[in-house]
Amino acid sequence: MTARTLATGLIVSFLGCGPALAGLVWSDEFNGSAIDPGIWTYDVGGGGFGNGQFEYDTARHENSYVTNGNLVIEARRENYLGNSFTSARMLTQGRFAFKYGTLEARIKLPNTANGLWPAFWMMGNNTGGIPWPACGELDIVEMGSKAGIEQGLQQRKMNCAIHYSDAGGAHGMFAAWTNAPADLSLDYHLYKMSWTPTTISFYLDDVPFGSWDITADYLSEFHQPFFPILNIAIGGYDPSYTGVYSPAAVTATFPARMYVDWIRLYDNPYTEVYLGDAAAETGNFGVYTETTPVNHSLSYQTGTEPGFEYGTNAALYIWNNMTPATPPAPSEGSTCWSFDIAGGGWFGMGVLVPNFRNMKNYSDGYLHFDVKTTGAASIKVGIKSSRGGEFWLPLGTDQTSEFGFARDGQWHALKIPLNRFANTDFRTIHQMFMIAGDPPASALNLSIDNVWWEPSVARPTPSGGNFGVFTETASHKTAGEFGLGVQGDFFIWEHTLVAGPQNPYEGSQSISLQSAPGQTWFGAAFTPNTKFNLTAFNNPNGKLRFAMKTSSGVTFMVGLKSGNMDGVGQKWINFQAGSDPYGFVRDGQWHTVEVPVSDLCPEVDFTEVSQLFQVLGSSGPISSIELDDIYFAGGRAFQTNVVSAAILEGVGLYWPTLVGTNYTMQWTSDLATNAAWSTLIGPVVGDGTTHCLFDPIGATSRRLYRILQSP
């Protein structure tokens, strides 16, 4: 298959002085009911990932799931967002990585004939921060090659490979091929890589077939942590691996499935394991500040130092048309960033951390910075992650605009909700702060100071009724409502839609839209500044309800989104003329749509809903669509079930908590109708971790427990 410091993380080292018996130090056995989001994430998209692949890789349950103790990656032949196939590309960057050790997996590969390209492989942990191949790539197994097809060994011929940046900075590669003694799609086989500071070796069923010395200076990329990847690709550009260069030439049988029984890491005397969550930053985090109290902050180098791309420092890079200027009096401390910008050219700069920081505890927090200028140029601020991409938000040209500030040459403090940075993986942030702008009409000076991240605040947690997203009916918001314009807003994506005439279903307002001139796609969403915890609605009675009308024949989708990564935590419901779901009719009249929350699972994580309602079309412009009375129905009141415990000398009680939510632990000795409950502890404010409590009751006591939860 086919990217600048070392990703901070809990480093578990296994160091010895001589030969040692390898021990299991990490694994995913896939014995649960679902894929663990604390270990795996996804590359989502249909752009080909550098190989011209034909599939759209998704995070949908249809393309990856756990069943019968196996992870299953399933490729399908289906039209999806402009691609002819779907599949999945799963990886652990920001969650799990390691340096040195033996990684192996028990896998049953799919029948690849012809056009499928399954792989178990790895990338250097700083990929995204520095470009491929300088980040390094390790291919443990690939199958479905053009050579295999030509030699009549389609299901037996496989290869391993390492990709690197050679001494001259060009792409270098070593590869080894082997012909398996049996068809690899008929049964499970063991695929293994052994990695030490001197050698990387590859095995099929414990038989070695490729090994390379990695002690050369230009192979430094193989002395940093790497993370695993599992995927099924389909076809590619001419020339590429499969020799199948058009969707029509793919003859493989679908659905095609790759089964992974387990993946395990064994240590050697040099092994280091990197667990992303253990390295998650907490407290105020300083990007560029002197007086703001922070828990941790960046240290800067120029970015040209040897080994910078594998270290823990940051660098300020000027991309274009920003010349360092004599700084004015700073907004705080003793210095600030200041730049002269010439007229007529775009400008931009960014704070690069080549080995990402895990900022998962900030996705509902705020980015703070001070800024001053007299220029009227358009300016935008962004952040970028190694997975999930980047996102920019415009800074208004005056103080009346969202995130705007007066262009009066005075310092102004801005506070931007981080949840608004969509398409971002907060576990792998490597551009902590970016500023850019379109060509200004005339020269200007731009100064920046006091840049820092504030941790997440408590998420709103409606419960016990109906929660209104966009409704004027009182009974549809008994559990509260989204504060439009206060808690967030309704945003049209890329100016693809314009307002149309309103004819409300209820109340005095609706959302009436039509495609902007010249647009061939459209999209919009209710996006809160802080994600909502809607777990109260994730129950058998929970429903997403809305009214909608259109007479357009264009295909579109309605969706719900959790988290911040593009396509991950996302569920789309397809509306296609002639087969519209939930009884919807395209007759230009209002129709109510009721979507069971179960239809939005398991993709959507209801603890972190980041877009409360979405609409998207990619098949052409829409003449009109009108939406109204959007709400979630059937929210339960929070109270855990009563549980009992075996009593000896006490009982240990454990429960997962949500940030900012209050918990009270109570007990009773019986469950009579009017049972008296006594408080054991509480209220306890949740912090997103699992809390534990030991109740040292006597051996003859009998207690039943419950946990009360409230927003």
C-alpha positions in Angstrom: 0.0 0.0 0.0 1.3 3.0 -0.1 3.9 12.4 6.5 7.7 16.3 11.6 8.2 15.0 17.0 7.8 11.3 18.3 4.1 10.9 19.3 3.9 11.4 23.0 2.3 8.5 24.7 2.5 6.2 27.7 5.7 4.3 26.8 5.8 0.8 28.1 9.4 -0.5 27.7 10.5 -4.0 27.8 14.3 -3.8 28.0 16.6 -6.6 28.9 20.3 -7.6 28.8 20.4 -10.5 26.4 18.0 -13.1 25.0 14.5 -13.1 26.5 11.4 -15.1 26.0 8.9 -13.0 24.1 5.8 -12.2 26.0 2.4 -10.9 24.8 2.2 -7.2 25.6 -0.8 -6.0 23.6 -3.6 -7.6 21.6 -7.0 -7.1 20.2 -8.9 -10.5 20.2 -12.1 -9.1 18.7 -14.1 -11.1 21.2 -16.6 -8.3 22.0 -19.7 -7.3 20.3 -18.2 -4.2 18.5 -15.0 -2.7 17.2 -13.2 -0.9 20.0 -13.1 2.9 19.1 -10.3 3.3 21.7 -8.1 1.2 19.5 -9.3 1.6 15.9 -10.3 4.5 13.7 -10.7 4.9 10.0 -9.5 6.6 6.9 -12.7 7.6 5.2 -13.0 8.8 1.6 -13.1 7.8 -2.1 -10.1 9.7 -3.5 -7.9 6.6 -4.1 -5.4 7.1 -1.2 -2.5 7.7 -3.6 -3.1 4.6 -5.6 -6.2 5.5 -7.6 -8.3 2.9 -5.7 -11.9 2.6 -6.8 -13.6 2.0 -3.5 -15.1 4.5 -1.0 -13.7 3.6 2.4 -16.3 4.1 5.1 -16.7 3.7 8.8 -20.2 2.1 8.3 -21.2 -1.0 10.1 -21.8 -2.5 6.6 -18.1 -2.4 5.8 -16.5 -3.3 9.2 -17.9 -5.2 12.2 -17.2 -7.8 14.8 -18.8 -11.2 14.6 -18.0 -14.7 16.0 -14.7 -13.5 17.5 -13.5 -12.0 14.2 -13.1 -8.5 12.9 -14.6 -8.5 9.4 -13.7 -6.0 6.7 -16.3 -6.3 3.9 -15.9 -4.8 0.4 -19.1 -4.3 -1.5 -20.0 -3.5 -5.1 -22.4 -0.5 -4.7 -22.6 3.1 -5.8 -21.6 5.3 -2.9 -20.8 9.0 -3.1 -19.6 8.7 -6.7 -17.6 5.4 -6.2 -18.5 2.0 -7.6 -17.4 0.1 -4.4 -17.2 0.4 -0.7 -14.8 -1.0 1.8 -13.0 -0.1 5.0 -9.5 1.0 6.0 -8.9 0.7 9.7 -5.9 1.9 11.7 -4.7 2.7 15.2 -2.8 5.9 14.9 -3.2 8.0 18.0 -4.6 5.0 19.9 -1.8 2.3 19.7 1.7 2.2 18.2 4.9 0.5 19.0 8.6 0.5 18.3 10.4 -2.9 17.9 8.7 -6.2 18.7 6.8 -9.0 16.9 3.4 -8.2 15.5 1.3 -11.0 14.1 -2.3 -11.6 13.1 -4.4 -14.6 12.2 -6.2 -13.6 9.0 -8.3 -15.3 6.4 -7.9 -13.2 3.2 -10.7 -12.7 0.6 -10.7 -14.2 -2.8 -9.0 -11.4 -4.8 -9.8 -12.6 -8.4 -9.6 -10.1 -9.8 -9.1 -6.5 -8.5 -9.1 -6.9 -4.8 -6.0 -5.9 -2.8 -6.2 -6.9 0.9 -3.4 -5.9 3.2 -2.1 -5.9 6.7 0.5 -3.2 7.0 1.9 -0.3 9.1 2.9 3.4 8.8 5.2 5.5 10.9 3.5 7.3 13.7 4.5 10.7 12.3 2.7 10.2 9.0 0.5 13.2 8.4 3.1 15.4 10.0 5.7 14.5 7.4 5.1 13.2 3.9 5.3 9.6 2.7 7.7 7.9 2.3 9.8 9.8 4.8 7.4 8.5 7.5 8.1 5.0 6.5 5.8 2.1 5.6 5.9 -1.6 6.5 3.8 -4.1 4.4 3.4 -7.4 6.3 1.1 -9.0 3.7 -0.4 -7.8 0.4 -2.2 -10.0 -2.1 -4.0 -9.7 -5.4 -1.1 -8.5 -7.5 -0.9 -8.2 -11.2 2.0 -10.7 -11.1 -0.1 -13.2 -9.3 -2.8 -12.9 -11.9 -0.4 -13.3 -14.8 1.3 -16.3 -13.2 -2.0 -18.1 -12.3 -1.1 -17.7 -8.6 -3.8 -15.2 -7.7 -4.6 -16.7 -4.3 -1.1 -17.8 -3.4 1.3 -15.1 -4.4 1.9 -12.5 -1.7 4.6 -10.0 -0.7 6.0 -8.0 2.1 7.8 -4.7 1.6 9.4 -1.7 3.3 9.1 1.9 1.9 11.4 4.7 2.9 13.1 7.9 1.9 16.5 7.0 0.5 19.8 8.8 1.0 18.8 11.2 -1.8 15.3 11.9 -0.5 13.6 9.8 -3.2 11.2 6.9 -2.6 13.1 3.7 -1.8 11.6 0.2 -1.5 12.6 -3.3 -0.7 10.1 -6.1 -1.4 10.1 -9.9 -1.2 7.6 -12.3 -2.7 6.6 -15.8 -1.8 4.2 -18.4 -3.3 2.1 -19.9 -0.4 1.7 -23.7 -0.5 -2.1 -23.2 -0.3 -4.9 -20.8 -1.4 -4.7 -18.1 1.3 -8.4 -17.3 0.9 -9.6 -20.8 2.0 -8.4 -20.7 5.6 -6.7 -18.6 8.3 -2.9 -18.1 8.2 -0.4 -16.4 10.5 1.2 -13.2 9.1 4.1 -11.9 11.2 6.7 -9.2 11.3 9.7 -9.2 13.7 11.4 -5.9 14.3 14.6 -5.1 16.2 17.0 -2.1 16.0 19.0 -3.9 13.3 16.5 -6.0 11.3 13.0 -6.3 10.0 11.8 -9.8 9.0 8.5 -11.1 7.7 6.9 -14.5 8.0 4.0 -16.6 6.6 3.0 -19.3 9.0 6.3 -18.8 10.8 8.3 -19.4 7.6 10.5 -16.4 6.9 10.4 -15.0 3.4 11.8 -11.4 3.6 14.3 -9.7 5.8 16.3 -6.4 5.7 19.0 -4.6 7.6 17.8 -1.2 8.8 21.0 0.2 10.4 21.8 2.6 7.5 21.5 6.2 8.4 18.9 6.9 5.7 16.6 4.3 7.2 16.0 6.4 10.4 12.2 6.2 9.8 12.3 2.6 11.0 13.4 3.6 14.4 10.2 5.4 15.5 6.8 3.9 16.5 4.6 2.5 13.8 0.8 1.7 13.9 -1.1 -1.2 12.2 -3.5 -0.8 9.3 -6.0 -3.4 7.9 -7.9 -2.8 4.7 -9.2 -4.2 1.4 -8.5 -1.9 -1.6 -10.0 -2.3 -5.0 -8.1 -1.7 -8.3 -6.1 1.4 -9.0 -4.5 3.7 -11.6 -2.4 2.4 -14.5 0.1 1.1 -13.5 -0.6 -0.1 -10.0 -0.5 -3.2 -7.8 -3.6 -5.1 -9.0 -3.3 -4.6 -12.8 -7.0 -3.9 -12.8 -7.3 -0.3 -14.0 -11.1 0.4 -14.3 -14.1 -0.5 -12.1 -15.6 -2.4 -15.0 -12.6 -4.7 -15.1 -13.1 -5.8 -11.5 -14.3 -9.4 -11.6 -14.1 -10.3 -7.9 -17.1 -11.7 -6.2 -18.9 -9.4 -3.7 -19.4 -9.0 -0.9 -15.7 -9.9 -0.2 -14.7 -10.4 3.4 -11.3 -10.3 5.2 -11.5 -12.1 8.6 -9.1 -11.1 11.4 -9.2 -13.6 14.3 -6.8 -11.5 16.4 -3.8 -9.2 16.2 -1.0 -9.5 18.8 2.2 -7.8 19.8 5.0 -9.8 21.5 8.0 -8.0 23.0 11.7 -8.4 22.5 14.4 -6.7 24.6 13.9 -3.4 22.8 10.1 -3.1 22.6 8.3 0.1 23.4 4.5 0.4 23.4 2.7 3.7 22.9 -0.8 4.0 24.2 -2.4 7.2 23.0 -5.0 7.7 25.7 -2.4 7.5 28.4 -0.7 10.5 26.7 -3.8 12.6 26.4 -3.1 16.2 27.4 -5.1 17.7 30.3 -5.6 21.2 31.6 -4.9 24.4 29.8 -2.4 23.7 27.0 -0.1 26.5 25.8 0.7 26.9 22.2 2.3 30.3 22.5 1.7 32.0 25.8 3.7 33.3 28.8 1.3 34.3 31.5 -1.8 32.1 31.0 -1.6 29.2 33.5 -1.1 26.0 31.6 -0.5 22.4 32.4 1.8 21.7 29.4 3.0 23.9 26.6 5.0 23.5 23.3 8.7 24.0 23.1 10.0 25.4 19.8 12.8 24.7 17.5 13.4 26.0 14.0 12.4 22.7 12.4 15.7 22.2 10.6 17.5 20.3 13.5 18.6 16.7 12.8 15.9 14.3 14.1 13.3 17.1 14.5 10.7 14.9 12.7 11.1 12.3 15.5 11.2 14.6 18.5 8.7 16.3 20.7 9.3 20.0 19.8 7.2 22.3 17.6 8.2 24.7 14.9 6.5 27.8 13.5 6.5 27.6 9.7 5.7 30.5 7.5 4.2 29.2 4.3 3.8 32.3 2.2 3.9 36.1 2.2 4.4 36.6 6.0 7.7 38.4 6.9 8.6 38.6 10.6 8.2 42.2 11.8 9.3 44.2 14.8 6.7 43.1 17.4 4.4 45.7 19.0 3.7 45.7 22.7 2.4 42.2 23.4 -1.0 41.5 24.8 0.7 39.5 27.6 4.2 38.6 28.5 7.2 40.1 26.8 6.9 39.1 23.2 4.4 38.2 20.4 4.3 37.0 16.8 4.1 39.9 14.3 4.2 39.7 10.5 4.2 42.1 7.6 2.0 40.9 4.7 2.3 42.3 1.2 -0.7 43.1 -0.9 -1.7 40.8 -3.8 -0.6 37.4 -2.4 -2.2 34.9 -0.1 -0.6 34.4 3.3 -0.3 31.7 5.8 1.6 30.1 8.7 1.2 27.2 11.0 2.5 25.7 14.3 3.7 22.2 13.4 4.1 19.4 15.9 5.4 16.6 13.6 4.5 13.9 16.1 1.0 14.7 17.1 -0.4 15.6 20.5 -3.4 13.7 21.8 -6.0 16.5 22.4 -9.1 14.3 22.8 -9.9 16.1 26.1 -10.3 19.4 24.2 -12.8 18.6 21.5 -15.5 20.4 23.5 -13.2 23.1 24.7 -12.0 26.4 23.2 -9.1 27.7 21.2 -8.0 31.1 22.6 -5.7 33.7 21.0 -5.2 37.4 20.8 -5.0 39.2 17.5 -4.5 42.7 16.2 -4.4 44.3 12.7 -5.8 47.3 10.8 -6.0 45.3 7.6 -9.4 44.4 6.2 -8.2 41.2 4.5 -10.1 37.9 5.0 -8.5 35.8 7.6 -9.2 32.2 8.7 -7.9 30.1 11.6 -7.4 26.3 11.4 -6.1 23.2 13.1 -5.0 20.0 11.4 -4.8 16.3 12.5 -2.8 13.4 11.1 -6.1 11.5 10.8 -9.3 13.2 9.7 -7.7 16.1 8.0 -8.0 19.9 8.7 -10.6 22.5 9.1 -10.7 26.3 8.9 -13.1 28.9 10.3 -13.3 32.4 9.0 -12.6 35.4 11.3 -15.2 38.1 10.5 -14.0 41.5 9.3 -15.6 43.3 12.2 -16.9 42.6 15.7 -20.4 42.0 14.5 -19.4 38.8 12.8 -19.1 35.4 14.4 -15.5 35.1 15.6 -14.9 38.6 14.1 -12.9 41.4 15.7 -12.5 45.1 15.1 -9.7 45.9 12.6 -8.6 48.9 14.7 -5.0 48.1 15.5 -5.9 47.1 19.1 -5.5 43.7 20.7 -8.7 41.5 20.7 -9.2 38.2 22.5 -10.9 35.5 20.5 -12.4 32.3 21.9 -13.4 29.7 19.3 -15.3 26.4 20.2 -13.1 23.5 19.1 -16.1 21.4 18.2 -16.6 23.7 15.3 -13.4 22.3 13.7 -15.0 19.5 11.9 -13.1 16.8 10.0 -10.5 16.7 12.7 -9.2 13.8 14.8 -8.4 15.4 18.2 -6.3 12.4 19.2 -3.7 13.2 16.4 -3.4 17.0 16.2 -0.1 18.1 14.5 -1.0 21.6 13.4 -1.9 23.3 16.7 -2.7 26.7 15.2 -2.9 27.9 11.6 -3.6 31.4 10.2 -4.1 32.1 6.5 -5.9 34.5 4.3 -6.7 35.5 0.7 -4.6 38.1 -1.1 -5.1 41.4 0.6 -5.7 44.5 -1.5 -2.9 46.3 0.3 -0.1 45.6 2.7 -0.9 45.0 6.4 0.6 43.9 9.7 -0.8 41.0 11.7 0.1 40.3 15.3 -0.8 37.2 17.3 -0.3 36.4 21.0 -1.5 34.3 23.9 -2.5 31.1 22.0 -3.8 28.3 24.1 -6.3 25.5 24.3 -8.9 25.2 27.0 -10.2 21.7 28.0 -13.7 20.4 27.3 -16.6 21.8 29.2 -19.6 19.6 30.2 -21.8 18.5 27.4 -25.5 19.4 27.5 -27.4 16.2 28.4 -31.1 16.4 27.8 -33.3 13.6 29.2 -36.8 12.6 30.2 -38.9 13.8 27.3 -38.5 15.4 23.9 -35.5 17.5 22.8 -36.0 20.1 20.2 -33.5 20.8 17.5 -35.7 23.1 15.4 -39.3 23.2 16.6 -41.8 25.7 17.9 -44.2 23.1 19.3 -43.9 23.1 23.1 -44.5 19.4 23.6 -41.6 18.6 21.3 -39.0 20.3 23.6 -40.0 19.2 27.0 -36.4 18.1 27.7 -35.1 21.4 26.4 -34.0 22.6 23.0 -31.0 23.5 21.0 -30.3 27.2 21.5 -30.0 28.3 17.8 -27.6 31.2 17.6 -26.4 30.7 21.2 -25.3 27.1 21.5 -24.4 26.9 17.8 -26.2 27.5 14.5 -27.5 26.1 11.2 -24.6 26.1 8.8 -24.7 25.8 5.0 -21.6 24.0 3.7 -19.4 25.8 1.1 -22.3 28.2 0.2 -23.9 25.4 -1.7 -27.5 26.4 -0.7 -29.5 29.6 -0.6 -32.8 30.4 1.2 -36.1 29.7 -0.5 -39.7 30.7 0.3 -41.0 29.4 3.6 -44.2 27.6 4.1 -43.8 26.2 7.7 -45.2 22.9 8.8 -45.7 24.3 12.3 -45.1 27.6 14.0 -43.9 30.7 12.0 -40.5 29.5 10.6 -39.1 26.7 8.6 -35.8 25.9 6.8 -36.4 26.3 3.1 -33.4 25.7 0.8 -32.5 25.4 -2.8 -29.1 24.9 -4.5 -27.0 28.0 -5.2 -26.4 28.7 -8.9 -23.8 26.5 -10.4 -23.6 24.0 -7.5 -23.7 20.3 -8.2 -23.7 19.2 -4.5 -25.2 20.6 -1.3 -25.0 20.2 2.4 -26.0 21.8 5.7 -26.2 20.9 9.4 -27.2 22.0 12.8 -23.8 22.3 14.5 -23.5 23.0 18.2 -20.5 24.7 19.8 -20.3 21.9 22.3 -21.3 18.3 21.5 -24.6 17.0 23.0 -24.9 13.9 25.1 -28.1 12.3 23.7 -27.7 8.9 25.4 -31.2 9.4 26.9 -32.6 8.9 23.4 -30.6 5.8 22.6 -33.3 3.4 23.8 -36.0 1.3 22.1 -38.5 4.2 22.2 -36.0 6.9 21.0 -36.8 8.5 17.6 -35.5 11.3 15.4 -38.6 13.1 14.0 -38.8 15.8 11.4 -41.1 17.2 8.8 -39.9 17.5 5.2 -41.1 18.3 1.8 -39.7 18.4 -1.7 -40.8 17.6 -5.3 -37.2 17.3 -6.5 -36.1 14.0 -7.9 -32.5 14.4 -6.9 -31.0 11.8 -4.5 -30.0 13.2 -1.1 -29.2 12.0 2.5 -30.3 12.9 6.0 -27.8 12.2 8.7 -26.5 12.4 12.2 -22.9 12.9 13.2 -20.9 12.1 16.4 -17.3 13.0 17.1 -15.2 15.2 14.9 -13.7 13.0 12.2 -15.1 13.1 8.7 -17.2 10.0 8.0 -16.4 8.4 11.4 -19.4 8.4 13.9 -21.6 9.3 10.9 -24.8 7.7 9.7 -26.5 8.7 6.5 -30.1 7.7 5.5 -30.5 7.7 1.7 -33.5 9.3 0.1 -33.8 8.3 -3.5 -36.8 9.0 -5.7 -38.9 5.8 -6.1 -37.5 4.2 -3.0 -37.6 6.9 -0.3 -37.7 5.4 3.2 -40.1 5.9 6.2 -43.0 6.5 3.9 -41.7 9.8 2.6 -43.4 11.0 -0.7 -41.9 13.6 -3.1 -45.2 15.4 -3.9 -44.3 18.9 -2.7 -46.4 18.4 0.5 -45.3 18.1 4.1 -44.6 14.6 5.4 -43.4 13.6 8.8 -40.5 11.3 9.0 -39.8 9.1 12.1 -36.4 7.5 12.3 -35.8 5.0 15.1 -32.6 5.8 16.9 -31.7 2.1 16.5 -31.4 2.9 12.7 -28.6 5.4 13.5 -26.6 2.9 15.5 -24.0 1.6 15.9 -22.2 4.2 13.8 -23.4 7.2 15.9 -22.0 7.6 19.4 -24.8 9.3 21.3 -22.5 10.5 24.1 -20.9 13.0 21.7 -23.3 14.1 19.0 -21.5 16.9 17.1 -24.1 17.6 14.4 -27.7 17.3 15.4 -29.2 17.0 12.0 -27.6 17.0 8.5 -28.7 17.0 4.9 -26.3 16.2 2.0 -26.7 15.7 -1.7 -23.9 14.8 -4.2 -26.0 13.8 -7.3 -26.8 17.3 -8.6 -28.6 20.5 -7.5 -31.9 20.4 -5.7 -34.7 22.8 -6.7 -36.2 23.0 -3.3 -36.3 21.2 0.1 -38.0 22.4 3.2 -37.5 21.1 6.8 -39.3 21.8 10.0 -40.3 20.4 13.5 -37.0 18.6 14.0 -36.7 16.9 17.4 -35.6 13.8 19.3 -38.5 11.9 21.0 -38.7 9.3 23.7 -35.8 10.4 26.0 -35.6 8.3 29.1 -34.9 9.7 32.6 -31.4 8.8 33.9 -31.4 6.1 36.5 -29.4 2.9 36.5 -31.0 -0.5 37.1 -30.7 -1.8 40.7 -28.0 -4.5 40.9 -27.0 -6.9 43.6 -23.5 -8.0 44.6 -22.0 -11.0 46.5 -21.0 -9.7 49.9 -18.0 -10.9 51.8 -16.0 -8.1 53.5 -17.2 -5.4 51.1 -18.1 -4.7 47.5 -16.3 -2.9 44.7 -18.6 -0.7 42.6 -17.5 0.6 39.2 -19.4 2.8 36.7 -18.4 4.8 33.6 -18.9 8.6 33.9 -19.5 11.4 31.5 -17.7 14.8 31.8 -19.7 17.2 33.9 -22.5 14.8 34.8 -23.4 14.3 38.5 -23.6 10.8 40.0 -25.0 9.7 43.4 -24.5 6.2 44.7 -27.3 4.9 47.0 -28.1 1.6 48.7 -31.0 -0.2 50.3 -31.4 -3.4 52.2 -34.6 -4.5 50.3 -36.7 -3.6 47.3 -40.0 -3.0 48.9 -42.3 -0.6 47.2 -41.4 2.2 49.6 -37.8 1.1 50.1 -35.6 3.7 51.8 -32.5 4.6 49.9 -29.4 5.8 51.7 -26.7 7.8 50.0 -23.3 6.1 50.0 -21.5 8.8 48.1 -22.3 11.8 46.0 -22.9 13.8 44.1 -19.7 13.0 42.2 -18.9 15.0 39.1 -18.0 12.7 36.2 -14.7 13.2 34.2 -15.1 10.7 31.4 -13.3 7.9 33.2 -14.6 4.8 35.1 -15.1 5.6 38.8 -14.7 3.0 41.5 -15.9 2.9 45.0 -15.3 0.2 47.7 -18.1 -0.2 50.3 -16.6 -2.0 53.4 -19.8 -3.3 54.7 -20.0 -6.2 57.2 -20.1 -9.8 56.1 -23.7 -10.3 57.3 -25.0 -7.2 55.6 -27.1 -7.2 52.5 -27.2 -4.2 50.2 -28.6 -3.4 46.8 -27.2 -0.4 44.9 -28.3 2.1 42.4 -26.6 5.1 40.7 -28.6 8.2 40.0 -27.4 10.4 37.1 -28.3 13.9 36.4 -27.0 16.5 33.9 
